[in-house]
Amino acid sequence: MERGDNNVTLFSQNHSITIKDCTELPSVVHSPGLWNYFRYGTVSYSLPLLQLQMILIFAMTQLAHYILKRYGVPKFTSQFIVGLILSPSLLGRLKILKNVLFEVNSQETIGMLAFFGYTLFLFVIGVKMDMGMINRTGRKALITGIACIVLPLVVGLAFQVFFRKIWVTEEEASNLPFVTAVHCVTPFPVVASLLEDLKILNSELGRLSLSAALVSDMFSTFLTSLATLTKLAKEKSVVSGIIGSIATIVYVISMVFAIRPAMFWVIRQTPEGRPVKDAYIHFIMFMVLVSGLLSDYYGQTFFFGPFILGLAVPDGPPLGSAIVNKFNCFISEVFLPLFVTTCAMRTDLTLLFKFDSLMTFYTCLIIVTFVTKLAACMVPPYYSKMPLSDALTVSLILTSKGVVQLVSYTVFRDNETMSDQTFAVTSVSILLIAVIVPILVKSLYDPSRKYAGYQVRDILHCKRNSELRILVCIQRPDNVAAVIKLLEASCPTRQSPLGVYALHLIELIGRASPIFISHQMQKKTVSNISYSENVTVAFNRFQRDNENAVSVSVFTAISPPKFMHEDICTLALDKLTSLIVLPFHRKWSIDGSIESEDSTVRTLNCSVLELAPCSVGILVDRGSLSHSTVSSEASYSIAMIFIGGNDDREALMFAKRMANDPNISLTVIRFVDSGGNDDVSSWDKVIDSEILKDVKLNNVGDEYVIYIEELVKDGPQTALIVRSMVDEYDLIIVGRRHNMVSPQTSGLAEWNEFPELGIIGDLLASSDINSRTSVFVLQQQKQRIATGRRN
């Protein structure tokens, strides 16, 4: 066994101090047992020590975020706070942390692991970024993205030129341009993470901010690379700088013209619907490591190569999503918290109390660049007629700080470009901005307020023989047939046409930014991928079969499931639709048994019911719609159950449209309280009687309508009647009647499994009923007042 000197300066408070220690070679990795820890009071074995460090950091970050997330604090901020708690100024002073868990020799191992994790994080971020988004970026986003880095950089450099002679020395001033540049960057990962935490990724402001951040990030990447090469030429030689520049240009060109085409070749070799071969993934990860070594060797940071390689990988399925699925969880939940925490542990808060001229200068520089950037990001949107509050929201989002700025400051601190005192100031500024910005954005912007029902958009108030605009949502391929059968049954004619907007919802995988595609305006799809082809073909055929009676527009929304309701409600608002049709989250097999359930679809349906700017219908297809045909040879039996209230009136109006079809037999069944104890107001009774008048007189459309009244005394009797009639019809239409109390449904609410269907709808969709009868549950548009706050 050999022994050698080991010089370590990590986490030291002064870079002029070098700690010399004796290290055993080869190093001892495995432990002989837990008893030795208690016997000697130290952990001399690298692997158990690393595991203990990771356990402590993971446990503390999870606990901190569990406590702070209820106050809207993002994960990054929770991890940063844990790092400050473990820093030398707080718990880091304790002997067990200072001399045992985070003793000097161990910091090199955990630091290396953390930086390796951040390298993989940047690679995955590069994979998620959609470079085609730059071509689709509007003028407003382009100008905002350029302004948010150029103007603060110019003002910051001017500030340091004028005031550095007063506050800083020549040696300190030589590194100021690099630090100033970091103050001005707008990293795409930071903005995307903030928007996701605030749940506004799919909103109009979210899309604008993402586009502007992408433009700014590409511009800042170029400037950062140029600054790195300039520093290399200054510190070593001009020749080294020229060689580094040539190597960087060659590397980028090879990524564009060699590696990216190779990635598309991998995609072509992968059959549709099949996973990418592991051999391709392994080779790409090998390239990540090689690219890091090459970029470091030619003067760039180790992160530059993997990030550019990530940009060369086509985002989305199959390749981009495969890489993200394999690595994203471990990187974001293990490596990234480890990295953020260890970076924050370098901060010594006690140095903030030693205020001097250098600290004064850096504090002023941070304030000047922040205010300038805030103004630079706000002016272009405001000049484009955006409301002042929304423009201020965009500027706050683009001025947010996060992990990218933290790693830049950490690198500067470790290579002595920045002192410990300056690092403490910049770290605190990151924390303050990371805490304040989300709070201000939440108070200024509420995406749900635009859905408030200022205008009446429902079927009941739709003019007779006018176009009924319906937005239908497709989650799975089997939803298409059922939805089209429902639309056919609504009897579109020239006199009473349908305007159908079909929205295919696809989960966002392997991308950082959501995509919204209009297949009418689209000339060439993203990355040459044909999205929603089957959906488009089916609805175009439906339009041809109903010429001059139906107009169809098909859209595709690729976004995270928890944000899909934004796409649905925004499209419904833009197209002035009267009804949104959603598929139920449960799928039945042909024999009537439950085949699958999707909880994300159920959550989506509940969100749309709460926020929709028009009426909403949930279609429960139990087989009668997907496997039946509404044609001249086959009749279709439909029932409408009426109890009373807004939702039932809306459902009845939709059912009345179907009465014009000679192949449809419509039956309206009204449940009446036998005891006459309805709590319904007299005005509601008048409206119910008025809307039922033409049904009672059989004056609905051109066909015969059956009207039945059932006297019931309570909910159980209603349930018995409903169960007895369920097999007599192909489709039953009901109103949701959420939170409405009536004798006809008394005692049934306690057994309600799916509140989004209402009491009667839930009863018909119950797994206890073995029937193929489908159900359509309607909720009339909710009239809400915009309060400026999220529900």
Buried (B, 14 or more C-beta within 10 A) or exposed (E): EEEEEBEBBBBBEEEEEEEEEEEEEEBEEEBEEEEBBEEEEEBBBBBBBBEBBBEBBBEBBBEBBEEBBEEBBBBBBBBBBBBBBBBBBBBBEEEEBBEBBBBBBBBBBBBEBBBBBBBBBBBBBBBBBBBBBBEEBEEBBBBBBBBBBBBBBEBBBEBBEEBBEEBBEEEBBBBBBBBBBBBBBBBBBBBBBBBBBBBBBBBBBBBBBBBBBBBBBBBBBEBBBEBBBBBBBEEEEEEBBEBBBEBBEEBBEEBEEEBBEEBBEBBEEBEEEEEBEEEBBEEBBEBBBEBBEBBBEBBBBBBBBBBBBBBBBBBBBBBBBBBBEBBBEEBBBBBBBBBBBBBBBBBBBBBBEEEEEBBBBBBBBBEBBBEBBBBBBBBBBBEBEBEEEBBBBBBBBBBBBBBBBBBBBBBBBBEEBBBBBBBBBBBBBBBEBBBEBBEEBBEBBBBBBBBBBEEEBBBBBBEEEEBBBBBBBBBEEEBBBBBBBBBBBBBBBEEBBBBBBBBBBBEBBBBBBBBBBEBEEBEEBBBEEEBBBEBBEBBBEBBEEBEEBBBBBBBBBBBBBBBBBBBBBBBBBEBEBBBBBBBBBBBBEEEEEEEEEBEBBBBBBBBBBBBBBBBBBBBBBBBBBBEBEBEEEEEBBBBBBBBBBBBBBBBBBBBBBBBBBEBBBBBBBBBBBBEEEBEBEEEBEEBBEEBBEBBBEEEBBEBEBEBEEBEBBBBEBBBEBBBEBBEEBBBBBBBBBBEBEBBBBBBBBEEBEBBBBBBBBBBBBBEEBEBBBBBBBBBBBBEBEEEEEBE
